[in-house]
Amino acid sequence: RQERPLTYLALPSTLAHLTDDDGSPLCVECASSLWGEEPAGREWQDRFYSELTSRGWLRAEDVNDLWTFPAPDGLCRLLVVVDDLLFSEDSPLQRRVSRDLCAHLSALFGDVRYDSNPTSFKGFSISRDRASRSLSLTMPQKIVEAARQHLPELLDGQPLPPLPAGKKLADAADGLLLAPRSSHKLTPPQLRTQQLIGSLKFLELLHPRISLILHRLSCVMSSPPAEAYDVARAALALAHHEKDVGITYGGLALSSSPRFAAAIAANVDLSEPAPAHLEALADATWGDRNIYIYAVLLTFGGGAIMHQTKKLALIVDSSMEAEAIASCKAAEGVSYAREILRAIGVPLEGPTLIGTDNLANMRVGSLRSAPSRARHFMRR
C-alpha cells in the first residue's frame, strides 16, 4: 500500500488548552484524505492568501473566505471555497481586476479556468433571468444521480414502489428508532440507507421541504432500521418532483415590506417568494411524544439563505423555554448574516425581525413583560 505523508491540524481555540501527560500541546492527525486526493497542506493556502494580499485584496472582517478589492467604481468581491473562486463584479473595470488575478494565479499554480458567465459552482447549477434580474440555484444532476441508484423508477417512467406520502410519511419518519446492532458492522441494506441519507443531506440545501424528514433520518443514521430506506426514498421522490425548482433570488416583484408580522403568529409559505430584506423565523416543539426539536429559517433577496432542523440539546420545562432557544438560534444566524452583508459592502440599517408563534416568548424577548411561566427557568 502506498504510504501518504501525514497531515496535522491545530486544535480549535476552544480545545487549545488540552495537553498530553507531559504538558505538550495536542493536535489532530488526519489519517486519510478526502475523496482519495493527496492532502494539499496549509502551505498552499498560506501562499495563495499572501498572493491575494500582495495584489491589494483585503480579507473581510469576520468572514474568512471572503475577499474584497477596492476598485475605483466599487468593490470587487471574491468568495474562496477550497480551490474554487467566485467573483462578484458590477462593471467592466472590476471584471478586468478578476481576470488579472486569474492570469497571475495561472502563472504561479498552473491553468486557472475563468468563466465570466458560470453555469455551476460548488455542485449548484446556476441559471439567470436578466429580464427579471433573478438568479436560481438548482441541483438536478445530483438528484438524478441519487435517483438512478436508489429509485430508478423516477427516471424510467415506471410505477413507483409503494412509498409513504403526506401524513403517513411524517408519521413514518417520526416513528423511526435505531435498529439494535448484533455486531460492529452494518448490513449492506443499512449501508445503502446511509449512502442515500448522505445524498439527501446535500440536496437539503436547496429543498427545505425535506428538512424535517431528513432530521428524523439523521437521528437513526448510525444504525438505520429497515423502514428508514423507504422513508429516505420518499424524501428523494419529493426532491425529484422539484428538481428544477431550487431557490430563486432577486426579481423585480420582491416585496419590500416585512412578511412576518410581529405578533403571536408568524407563518411562511414555501411556495411564495420571500421578501427582499433579511428576516428570520424560528419554531420549536415541546411535549409532543418526547420529540424536542427546533427549526430556523432565514430569508434574504427573495429566497432562503439558511434553513435547519435540529434537536434541542436541553431538557426544557415549558414551550416558552423551547421557543426561546429556537429564537436564540435564529438570532445567531441573523448576526452572522448581517456580518456577511456588512463584509460585502451592503450593511443593514435597523433591526432584523425574528418571528415566533409563542406569545410568552415574544413578550420576554421584546422586554414587554415576564409571564408567570418564566418561573420554569429557575435552576438550582
C-alpha positions in Angstrom: 0.0 0.0 0.0 1.3 3.4 -0.9 2.1 5.4 2.2 1.0 9.0 2.2 2.5 11.8 4.2 0.7 12.6 7.4 -1.2 15.8 7.8 -1.8 17.6 11.1 -4.3 20.2 12.1 -4.1 22.6 15.0 -6.8 22.3 17.7 -9.7 24.8 17.6 -9.4 27.7 20.1 -12.0 26.0 22.4 -9.7 23.0 22.8 -6.3 24.8 22.7 -5.8 24.2 26.4 -5.6 20.4 26.1 -2.2 18.8 26.5 -0.8 15.3 27.0 0.6 13.9 30.2 3.9 15.8 29.9 2.3 19.1 29.1 2.9 19.1 25.3 0.2 20.6 23.2 -2.0 18.3 21.2 -3.0 18.4 17.6 -5.3 16.4 15.2 -3.7 13.8 12.9 -5.5 13.3 9.6 -5.4 9.6 9.0 -6.8 9.7 5.4 -7.5 12.4 2.9 -10.9 13.3 1.4 -12.0 11.7 -1.9 -8.7 10.0 -2.4 -6.9 13.2 -3.2 -3.4 14.0 -1.9 -3.5 16.4 1.1 -2.5 19.9 0.0 -1.4 21.1 3.4 -1.6 24.6 4.7 1.4 25.9 2.8 -0.6 26.2 -0.5 -3.4 28.1 1.3 -0.9 30.4 3.0 0.8 31.2 -0.2 -2.5 31.7 -2.1 -3.7 34.2 0.6 -0.4 36.0 0.6 -0.7 36.4 -3.2 -4.1 37.9 -2.7 -2.8 40.3 -0.1 0.1 41.4 -2.2 -2.2 42.3 -5.1 -4.3 44.6 -3.0 -7.1 42.2 -2.0 -8.5 42.7 1.6 -9.8 39.8 3.7 -13.3 40.6 5.0 -13.6 41.0 8.7 -15.3 38.0 10.4 -15.9 36.2 7.1 -12.6 34.3 6.5 -13.2 33.1 3.0 -14.5 36.4 1.6 -12.1 38.9 0.0 -12.7 42.4 -1.5 -10.8 44.6 -3.9 -11.5 48.4 -3.7 -11.8 49.2 -7.4 -12.4 52.9 -8.3 -16.1 52.2 -9.1 -16.9 50.0 -6.2 -16.0 46.7 -4.5 -15.0 43.6 -6.4 -15.8 40.6 -4.2 -14.2 37.1 -4.1 -15.5 34.0 -2.4 -13.0 31.2 -1.9 -14.2 27.6 -1.5 -11.0 25.5 -1.4 -9.8 25.9 -5.0 -13.0 27.3 -6.5 -13.2 31.1 -6.8 -16.4 33.1 -7.3 -16.2 36.7 -8.2 -18.9 39.3 -7.9 -18.4 42.1 -10.4 -20.5 45.1 -11.2 -18.5 46.8 -14.0 -16.0 46.1 -16.8 -13.3 47.6 -14.7 -13.9 45.1 -11.9 -14.0 42.3 -14.4 -10.5 43.3 -15.5 -9.4 43.0 -11.9 -10.6 39.5 -11.6 -9.2 38.5 -15.0 -5.8 39.9 -14.0 -5.9 37.9 -10.7 -6.7 34.6 -12.6 -3.9 35.2 -15.1 -1.5 35.8 -12.2 -2.6 32.6 -10.4 -2.3 30.6 -13.6 1.4 31.7 -13.9 2.0 30.6 -10.3 0.0 27.4 -9.9 -0.9 26.2 -13.5 -4.0 26.6 -15.6 -6.8 28.5 -13.8 -10.0 28.5 -15.9 -12.1 31.6 -16.0 -15.8 31.8 -16.9 -17.5 35.2 -17.0 -20.9 33.5 -17.0 -20.7 30.3 -14.9 -23.5 27.8 -15.0 -22.4 25.9 -12.0 -20.5 26.4 -8.7 -19.8 24.1 -5.8 -22.3 21.5 -7.1 -25.1 24.0 -7.8 -26.5 24.7 -11.2 -26.8 28.4 -11.9 -29.4 30.0 -14.2 -30.2 33.7 -14.7 -33.2 35.6 -15.9 -31.7 39.0 -16.7 -35.1 40.5 -17.6 -36.4 40.0 -14.1 -32.9 40.3 -12.5 -33.2 37.0 -10.8 -30.8 34.1 -10.2 -31.8 30.5 -9.5 -29.8 27.7 -7.8 -30.7 24.1 -8.6 -29.0 20.7 -8.4 -31.0 18.4 -10.8 -27.9 16.4 -11.7 -27.3 15.4 -8.1 -30.9 14.4 -7.7 -30.8 12.3 -10.9 -27.6 10.6 -9.7 -29.3 9.7 -6.4 -32.5 8.5 -8.1 -30.5 6.4 -10.6 -29.1 4.4 -7.8 -31.9 4.3 -5.2 -35.1 5.0 -7.1 -34.6 4.3 -10.8 -38.4 4.2 -11.4 -38.3 8.0 -11.3 -36.2 8.1 -14.4 -37.6 5.2 -16.3 -41.3 6.3 -16.1 -42.2 3.1 -14.3 -44.7 2.9 -11.5 -43.1 3.8 -8.2 -42.9 1.2 -5.4 -45.3 1.8 -2.5 -43.8 4.7 -0.5 -45.3 6.7 2.3 -46.6 10.2 1.5 -48.2 13.1 3.2 -49.1 12.4 6.8 -48.1 8.7 6.5 -44.6 9.9 5.6 -44.5 12.3 8.5 -45.7 9.6 10.9 -43.2 7.0 9.5 -40.3 9.5 9.9 -41.4 10.3 13.5 -41.6 6.7 14.4 -38.0 5.8 13.3 -35.9 4.2 16.0 -32.3 3.0 16.0 -32.1 -0.7 15.0 -30.3 -3.0 17.5 -26.9 -4.0 16.4 -25.7 -7.5 16.7 -22.2 -6.7 15.5 -19.9 -3.8 14.9 -20.5 -4.0 11.1 -23.6 -2.7 9.4 -25.5 -4.8 7.0 -25.5 -4.0 3.2 -29.1 -2.6 3.4 -28.1 -0.3 6.3 -25.0 0.9 4.4 -27.2 1.6 1.4 -29.6 3.6 3.6 -26.7 5.6 5.0 -25.5 6.4 1.5 -28.9 7.7 0.5 -29.2 9.8 3.6 -25.8 11.3 2.8 -27.0 12.3 -0.7 -30.1 13.8 0.8 -28.1 16.0 3.2 -26.5 17.7 0.2 -29.9 18.1 -1.6 -31.4 19.6 1.5 -29.5 22.8 0.9 -32.0 23.8 -1.9 -35.0 21.8 -0.7 -36.3 22.9 2.7 -39.4 20.7 2.4 -37.3 17.6 3.2 -35.5 19.2 6.2 -37.7 17.7 8.9 -37.8 14.2 7.3 -34.0 14.3 6.9 -33.6 15.3 10.6 -35.5 12.2 11.6 -33.4 10.0 9.3 -30.2 11.6 10.6 -31.2 10.6 14.2 -31.0 6.9 13.2 -28.2 7.1 10.7 -25.7 5.2 12.9 -27.9 2.1 12.8 -30.8 2.7 10.4 -33.9 0.4 10.7 -35.3 -1.4 7.6 -38.1 1.1 7.2 -35.7 4.1 7.0 -34.8 3.2 3.4 -38.4 3.7 2.2 -38.7 7.0 4.2 -35.4 8.2 2.6 -36.6 7.2 -0.9 -39.9 9.0 -0.3 -37.9 12.2 0.6 -35.9 11.6 -2.6 -39.1 11.5 -4.6 -40.2 14.8 -3.1 -36.9 16.4 -4.1 -37.1 14.9 -7.6 -40.6 16.4 -8.1 -39.0 19.8 -7.7 -35.5 19.1 -9.1 -35.7 22.0 -11.5 -37.1 24.5 -9.0 -34.4 25.0 -6.3 -34.2 28.5 -4.8 -34.5 31.8 -6.7 -33.0 35.0 -5.5 -33.8 38.5 -6.7 -36.5 39.6 -9.1 -38.4 42.7 -9.8 -41.6 41.7 -7.9 -40.0 41.3 -4.5 -41.9 42.6 -1.5 -40.3 45.5 0.3 -42.5 45.2 3.4 -41.9 42.6 6.2 -43.6 39.3 5.6 -43.6 38.2 9.2 -45.9 40.1 11.5 -44.5 40.9 14.9 -47.5 39.3 16.6 -48.4 35.9 18.0 -48.4 34.2 14.6 -45.5 34.1 12.1 -46.0 31.7 9.2 -44.3 31.3 5.8 -45.5 29.6 2.6 -42.6 27.9 0.9 -44.3 28.2 -2.5 -44.3 32.0 -2.3 -41.3 34.3 -2.7 -39.7 35.7 0.4 -39.2 39.5 1.0 -36.2 41.3 -0.2 -34.6 42.1 3.1 -33.3 39.9 5.9 -35.8 38.1 8.1 -35.9 35.1 10.3 -38.5 32.6 11.6 -38.0 30.2 14.4 -40.2 27.5 15.9 -39.9 24.6 18.4 -41.8 21.6 19.6 -42.4 20.7 23.3 -44.3 17.9 24.9 -45.0 16.2 21.6 -44.3 12.5 22.2 -40.9 13.5 23.7 -39.7 14.8 20.4 -37.9 18.1 21.1 -36.7 19.9 18.0 -36.4 23.4 16.7 -36.4 24.9 13.2 -34.9 28.1 11.9 -35.4 29.8 8.5 -33.5 32.9 7.3 -34.5 34.6 4.0 -32.9 37.4 2.0 -33.2 38.6 -1.5 -36.3 36.6 -2.2 -35.2 33.2 -1.1 -33.9 31.1 1.8 -30.3 31.6 2.8 -30.3 29.2 5.7 -32.8 26.6 7.0 -32.2 23.9 9.5 -34.0 21.4 11.8 -32.1 20.4 14.9 -32.6 18.5 18.1 -33.0 20.5 21.4 -29.9 19.5 23.4 -31.5 20.7 26.7 -34.4 19.3 28.8 -36.9 22.2 28.9 -39.9 22.5 31.2 -42.2 24.7 29.1 -43.0 25.6 25.5 -41.8 29.1 26.2 -38.3 27.9 27.0 -38.1 25.7 23.9 -39.3 28.7 21.7 -36.7 30.9 23.4 -33.9 28.5 22.4 -35.2 28.5 18.8 -35.3 32.3 18.7 -31.7 32.5 20.1 -30.5 30.1 17.4 -32.2 32.3 14.8 -30.5 35.3 16.3 -27.1 33.6 15.9 -27.8 33.1 12.2 -29.1 36.6 11.8 -26.0 38.0 13.5 -23.6 36.2 11.1 -25.8 37.0 8.1 -25.6 40.7 9.0 -21.8 40.4 9.2 -21.6 38.9 5.8 -23.7 41.7 4.3 -21.5 44.2 6.0 -18.4 42.5 4.6 -19.7 42.6 1.0 -20.5 46.3 1.3 -24.2 46.4 2.0 -24.6 46.8 5.7 -28.2 46.7 7.1 -29.8 49.6 8.8 -32.1 49.0 11.7 -33.0 45.7 13.4 -33.9 42.4 11.8 -37.2 40.8 12.6 -37.2 37.3 14.2 -40.7 35.8 14.0 -42.1 33.5 16.7 -45.5 31.9 17.2 -45.3 31.9 21.1 -46.8 34.9 22.8 -44.8 34.4 26.0 -41.5 34.2 24.1 -42.4 37.3 22.2 -43.2 39.3 25.4 -40.0 38.2 27.2 -37.8 38.7 24.1 -39.1 42.2 23.5 -38.8 43.1 27.2 -42.6 43.8 27.4 -43.3 41.6 30.4 -42.3 38.5 32.3 -45.0 35.8 32.1 -45.6 33.6 35.1 -44.3 30.6 33.2 -40.9 32.1 33.3 -40.5 30.6 36.8 -39.6 27.4 34.9 -36.3 29.0 34.1 -35.2 28.8 37.7 -32.5 26.2 38.3 -30.7 25.1 41.4 
